[in-house]
């Protein structure tokens, strides 16, 4: 009898076990049992072929309508073309060559139905476009030979598969495991299962893989979703209980310190949201365990002021704060704006303020030594920097608060490196974002992050209109883009043009997809700037900005643009955050489909900052209906960054909530979908809280504790220690 922890190499034949491990990363019996069907085929139901995507590895269910031999071009012999239709009579063509074509011809007879697995290709354009699978694997429903009993059930499970591993091969492997599986210890107590009407684990696994009807599938999914939600909630709650015991130096507010002086000098009134969030942060900083708070707010909502007030509270309490920015441009912007807001409070010394140090990788040796000395001695109460702050040589006298701007741009390892600089205790942590990445949304839904939200925009922000420009389908729309940009410049305004890369393949700064091998290279700043200067934008004052420019040249370009000496700035994503030029009104993003939702929203936030209406144009060659185009349409449809983060989550999934993955490819969630199953997650959280309050170590629930240990295997345990 097999068990969850048994290696597949022992339970299956070596060839199958090796394939499942190499292609699908399935190593144990438990991994295989948790590899759930993507969908179920019914003998009378065929796949909708209209939903196919080029290069997607698919399994389609269809009916053979025609099989005919065709001559090979420029050589002797023939090949076999098989026409297959779906329930809507849409067609896909199968092609077979060589000896396999004769075997396929004998089995793929008109009128037969089956499953066909392979990589989707497409030929032709428009109405003449044809879907094709070349040399697909197939299994027929209508055959009476050995193996046909697998299709006797009304529902046939179709599994996520891959090259060399077909859904029916997975189903056969599961058959071996299910037939030899012994009794399973259930991690959920019987009383909990009864309260929610959940079947036992063994029954749920059998029903999900061998359902008699749709009712079996529904009941099994309900149990398996609750399993995932409950286990994750238990893990995250245990972690929060442990975090509450970690030491941190309390940083309570003072009534007569820097913060009070700063508030008294503010030339504007804090919004109600800024005041509320400020109070929440102040309470957290006064506690003896570390704050871990996410501050999410729209672009321009005033997150930096909230963060600065928190940093001043820490300085008042004798500590230091560091603001970590993802780019030098943003770090320099933060340093300038914080110094300007503090005024003479940023000089320290006789004024009773504190020095604000800047530490970036491009600083000269003398400036770098000075900044490091100020940080190590405590002279600088606030340090603003990039990744350079993470280096081992950078030390702090008493680091009390870490503020991370645009937290999706930093990995867990990088944030952990700053925590280690706090000495004996742990620093308080405040992370800021305008559009949380899917994993952050997941952590928020699961209750693992304390969240503050700034939804109220300060006065003076103008609306931004966003349009998608389908350059390939309608070239005249691109011509109109440049005309529209010139119109704005003629009104005395300025514009940004953003490209995914600098001018060589090593210079990517955008969020480029990794499966673009057959697409043209993404547009480059240097190429686009030259083309526009000599063409549709001839006569306008144009400059370029990218991450590989020397620091002094970056400063010179941004200074000229800020002073209005440049009409059009052609740049990479170095302008994504922190750049504030009130006179800019137009943002044109080239190859917009190559950027992520968060980047697009951040880039768009660079315009409409000075009372002028903003215009954002998303230029793309992506065809209508493609996922990339749907993503752009979603960005154009709303200015709500939180809504866009949910769009991002739907397309990319949530990433591994307990691990290091930032996308869904390594997600520990197999069945649970965060946006659709929030009610399940909240119910599981209530049950997990009640159980852990009564039994924090789960001494009375050893099977559940073992399941949690299994979930935390490998790198996840180390990851949790760092988060």
Secondary structure, 3 states (H helix, E strand, C coil): CECCCCEHHHHCCHHHHHHHHHHHCCCEHHHHHCCCEEEEEECCCCCCHHHCCCCCEEEEEEEEEEEEEEECCCCCCEEEEEEEECCCCCEEEEEECCHHHHHHHHHCCCCCEEEEEEEEEEECCHHHCEEEEECCEEEECCCCCCCHHHHCCCEEEEECCECCECHHHHHHHHHHHHHHECCCCCCCCHHHHHHHCCCCHHHHHHHHHCCCCHHHHHHHHHHHHHHHHHHHHHHHHHHHHHHCCCCCCCCCCCCCCHHHHHHHHCCCCCCHHHHHHHHHHHHHHCCCCCCEEEEEECCCCCHHHHHHHHHHHHHHCCCEEEEECCCHHHHHHHHHHHHHHHHHHHCCHHHCCCEEEEECCCCCHHHHHHHHHHHHHCCEEEEEECHHHHCCCCCCCCEEEEEEECHHHCCHHHHHHHHHHHCCCCCEEEEEECCCCHHHHHHHHCCCCEEEEECCCCCCCCCEEEEEEECCCCHHHHHHHHHHHHHHHHCCCEEEEECCECCCHHHECCCCCCCCCCCCCCCEHHHHHHHHHHCCCCCCCEEEECCCCCHHHHHHHHHHHHCCCCCEEEECHHHCCCCCCCCEEEEEECCHHHCCHHHHHHHHCCCCCCCCCEEEEEEECCCCCCHHHHHHHHHHHCCCHHHHHHHHHHHHCCCCCCCCCCCHHHCCCCCCCCCCCHHHHHHHHHHHHHHHHHCCCCCCCHHHHHHHHHHCCCHHHHHHHHC
